[in-house]
């Protein structure tokens, strides 16, 4: 099995080098039979410890992960394992790819720090910008629901419109077109939602 899979394993290791280790395990002996870019410092013949897969639920038949692992020096890995079976369906080998997340985590921290504001908005500049307050309110609402604007239910939209109304958004001039644009719905839909939250006839249009 190892010779047949060796080109595949080497191709994966080369593609992800130097960030990934590729390992072939023998499930019969629970030992490493081949390894490429050994981040874990394991060698052929070392124990595989495949029993860790018993605690995982496969995402597809015979495919596990990605699941977290760690190297002795503290680096975090994302690992995926695939059981390779012979023509009779017996486990013949287990192919594992272990990706060192250090470089990606560092890049994410750099990007987050680069994009993050370092000072508060100048109040004199934004105090009258109610549209920014509107956008922040809508974004926070959608984020809290763990969905998108399109994924909001009617009840969600009613709650959001009521929240905007209580915040005084609809007291502003041309508020309805701006709210419609922020929520991704039509002006008439905003009027209808607002009427329902205020228990008013749908034709009663605010300023």
C-alpha positions in Angstrom: 0.0 0.0 0.0 2.7 2.5 0.9 4.4 2.4 -2.5 1.1 2.9 -4.3 0.1 5.9 -2.2 3.6 7.4 -1.9 3.2 9.7 -5.0 -0.1 11.1 -3.6 1.4 11.7 -0.2 4.5 13.4 -1.6 2.3 15.6 -3.8 0.3 16.8 -0.8 3.4 17.4 1.2 5.0 19.4 -1.6 1.9 21.5 -2.1 1.6 22.4 1.6 5.3 22.6 2.4 6.6 23.6 4.8 3.4 23.8 6.7 2.1 20.2 6.6 3.2 16.8 7.6 1.8 13.8 5.7 1.7 10.4 7.4 0.8 6.9 6.3 -0.2 4.5 9.1 -0.7 0.7 9.2 -3.9 0.0 11.1 -2.9 -3.6 11.6 0.2 -2.8 13.6 -0.8 0.7 14.6 2.5 2.1 13.4 3.9 4.7 11.0 4.8 3.1 7.7 5.8 6.4 5.8 6.1 10.1 6.6 6.8 13.3 4.7 8.0 16.6 6.2 7.9 15.2 9.8 6.9 18.2 11.9 6.2 15.8 14.8 9.7 14.3 14.5 8.2 10.8 14.2 9.9 8.2 12.1 8.9 5.0 10.4 8.0 2.3 12.9 6.8 4.8 15.6 3.4 4.1 17.2 0.5 5.6 15.3 -1.9 5.9 18.3 -4.9 5.6 15.9 -7.2 5.0 18.8 -7.7 8.8 19.0 -9.9 8.4 15.9 -12.4 6.3 18.0 -13.5 9.5 19.8 -14.2 11.3 16.6 -17.3 11.2 14.3 -16.4 10.9 10.7 -17.6 13.8 8.5 -17.9 11.4 5.6 -17.5 7.6 5.5 -13.9 6.9 6.6 -12.9 10.7 6.7 -12.2 12.4 10.0 -11.6 16.1 10.7 -10.3 18.6 10.5 -9.7 18.1 14.2 -7.2 19.9 16.5 -3.8 18.5 17.6 -0.7 20.0 19.1 3.0 19.5 18.7 5.3 19.1 21.8 6.6 22.6 21.3 3.0 24.0 21.6 2.3 24.6 17.9 -1.3 23.9 17.0 -2.2 21.6 14.1 -5.4 21.0 12.1 -5.5 17.4 11.1 -7.5 15.3 8.8 -7.4 11.5 8.4 -8.8 9.1 5.8 -9.1 5.4 6.1 -8.1 3.6 2.9 -9.7 0.2 2.4 -8.8 -2.8 0.2 -11.1 -4.4 -2.4 -12.8 -6.4 0.4 -13.5 -3.3 2.5 -10.8 -4.0 5.1 -8.8 -1.0 6.5 -5.5 -1.1 4.6 -3.9 2.2 5.6 -4.7 5.5 7.3 -3.6 8.7 5.5 -3.2 11.7 7.8 -2.4 15.3 6.9 -1.3 17.6 9.8 -1.2 21.3 9.0 0.8 23.6 11.3 -1.5 26.6 11.9 1.2 28.9 13.3 1.8 30.9 10.2 -1.9 31.2 9.4 -2.7 32.3 13.0 0.1 34.9 12.9 -1.2 36.2 9.6 -4.7 36.5 11.0 -3.4 38.4 14.0 -1.5 40.8 11.8 -4.5 41.4 9.5 -6.8 41.9 12.5 -4.4 44.4 14.1 -4.0 46.2 10.8 -7.7 46.6 10.2 -8.7 47.5 13.8 -9.4 51.1 14.7 -7.0 52.5 17.3 -9.0 55.5 18.4 -12.7 56.2 18.9 -14.7 58.1 16.3 -14.5 61.8 16.9 -17.9 62.6 18.5 -18.2 66.0 16.9 -17.9 64.5 13.4 -20.3 61.6 13.9 -22.7 62.8 16.5 -25.3 63.7 13.8 -24.7 60.8 11.6 -27.7 58.7 12.4 -27.2 56.5 9.3 -24.0 55.1 10.9 -25.9 54.3 14.0 -28.5 52.6 11.8 -25.9 50.5 10.0 -24.2 49.5 13.2 -27.5 48.5 14.8 -28.6 46.4 11.8 -25.1 44.7 11.5 -25.1 43.9 15.2 -28.6 42.5 15.1 -27.8 40.2 12.1 -24.5 39.1 13.8 -26.3 38.2 17.0 -28.7 36.0 15.0 -25.9 34.3 13.3 -27.4 34.7 9.9 -27.6 37.2 7.0 -30.0 39.9 6.0 -31.7 37.5 3.6 -31.9 34.9 6.4 -33.9 37.1 8.8 -37.4 35.8 9.5 -40.5 38.1 9.5 -40.4 38.1 13.3 -36.7 39.0 13.2 -37.5 42.0 10.9 -40.3 43.1 13.2 -38.0 43.0 16.2 -35.3 44.9 14.3 -37.7 47.6 13.1 -39.1 48.0 16.6 -35.6 48.4 17.9 -34.8 51.1 15.3 -38.1 52.9 16.0 -37.4 52.9 19.8 -33.9 54.3 19.0 -35.5 57.3 17.1 -34.3 56.3 13.7 -37.7 56.9 12.1 -37.8 60.4 13.6 -35.2 61.4 11.0 -36.0 62.8 7.5 -36.0 60.2 4.7 -35.5 57.4 7.2 -37.6 54.8 5.5 -35.6 54.7 2.2 -32.4 54.5 4.3 -33.7 51.7 6.5 -35.0 49.8 3.5 -31.5 50.0 2.0 -29.8 49.0 5.2 -32.2 46.0 5.7 -32.2 45.0 2.0 -36.0 45.2 1.7 -38.4 47.5 -0.1 -39.8 50.7 1.3 -43.3 49.3 1.4 -42.0 46.4 3.4 -40.6 48.8 6.0 -43.9 50.7 6.2 -45.7 47.5 6.8 -43.3 46.3 9.4 -43.4 49.6 11.2 -47.2 49.6 11.1 -47.3 46.2 12.7 -44.9 47.2 15.4 -46.9 50.4 16.1 -50.2 48.7 15.6 -51.1 51.4 13.0 -52.8 51.1 9.6 -50.2 50.2 6.9 -51.0 53.5 5.1 -49.8 55.7 7.9 -46.4 56.7 6.7 -43.8 58.3 9.0 -41.7 61.2 8.1 
